[in-house]
Amino acid sequence: MSEFVQLHLLTSYPPSNLNRDDLGRPKTAIMGGVNRLRISSQSLKRAWRTSEVFEEALGDWKGIRTKQFGNEIKKMLLEQSVQEKNAQKWASEIAACFGKLKKVKKGEPESLEIEQLAHISPEEKMRVEALVKILAEENREPDKNELKLLRKTPKAVDIALFGRMLASDPAYNVEAAAQVAHAITVHPVKVDDDYFTAVDDLNTFEEDAGAAHIGEATFGAGVFYLYICINRDLLLENLQGDKSLARKTLEALVETAARVSPAGKQNSFASRAYTSYMLAEKGSQQPRSLSVAFLKPIISHDQLSDAIKVLEKQKDNFDKIYGSCSESSEKFNVLTGQGTLNEIKEFVISDLEDKDTEA
């Protein structure tokens, strides 16, 4: 059976707008009959995989998500003295391996932009760079075999964790090893409006004492519950059985989930926050979120402390009804000074080297 790592985090954010909807307001969700703030899983994963923490730990093994790969390929060809016409044609053929190219109106030059974001592994990028060099040196277009650039198990940590979908070539899709829930507040929230003005520094106020700019911003604050589930065996399989890289990936994910905040409106609110409580569970049992603990919204003057109590009680009640829902667990609690982040990181990777998983 697969072994899962489950992470439960409680993080308190001050006034912020970390993840906006189409109107620029903080994203929300109705849960338990009341309005909650919400941070989407897409926003969280983007913040983690592009963070300095992730880059420092796994920079050489990160992929790139882009529609612009064709333009980058053309640029590489031109830099190696390939003629403009050939560079356009060859770049088009190579980029098409990663997705359908964007359609253009009749009479417009052919686009090198891919219709959908393509997640490209370092290995695949290196194969493209090597092909570009060969084409430039031999002054010829690529053949069919050379255009087989996609890999079914690309060795990229972010693809291994969060998966890859290639609509034009589903055979090269990768199933995500990590499932990330939308973070929600454990209590009701009202989204507030901030009316603000900006003053012109050179205005002497002799003729006009008004503001140079008037605007509005929306924000909210709250304690968020976040649930992450990682299939350790699938992660190892996605990374071609590289246990050392799997351990580094798990450590980096725990680190970023605890330390890294989404970037939305940070200059306006400086709402960066560390997680105050993290519970990590490990075992082969069917995973389950503990979000039901907050179906009844917490209304108190000590929301973080009460949220921890409710979360731990829910875990214990699940264990009483279903039997132990994990084989072992580890936690830290900033309020009490119990546990450490390093202990959680060591817990999620412990015994990984003993598992016999084939690539």
ABEGO torsion letter per residue (X at the ends): XBBBBBBBBBBBBBBBBABBBAAGBBBBBBBGGBBBBBBBAAAAAAAAAABAAAAAAAAAABBBBBAAAAAAAAAAAAAAGBBAAAAAAAAAAAAAAAEBBBBBBBGBBBBABBABBBBBBAAAAAAAAAAAAAAAAAGBBBBAAAABABBABBBBAAAAAAEBBBAABAAABBBBABBBBBBBBABBBBBBBBBBBBBBAABAGAABABBABBBBBBBBBEBBBBBBBBBAAAAAAAAGGBAAAAAAAAAAAAAAAAABBBABGAAAAGABBBBABBBBBBEABBBBBAAAAAABBBBBABAAAAAAAAAAAAAAAAAAAAEBABABBBBBBAAAGBEBAAAAAAAAABGAAABBBBX
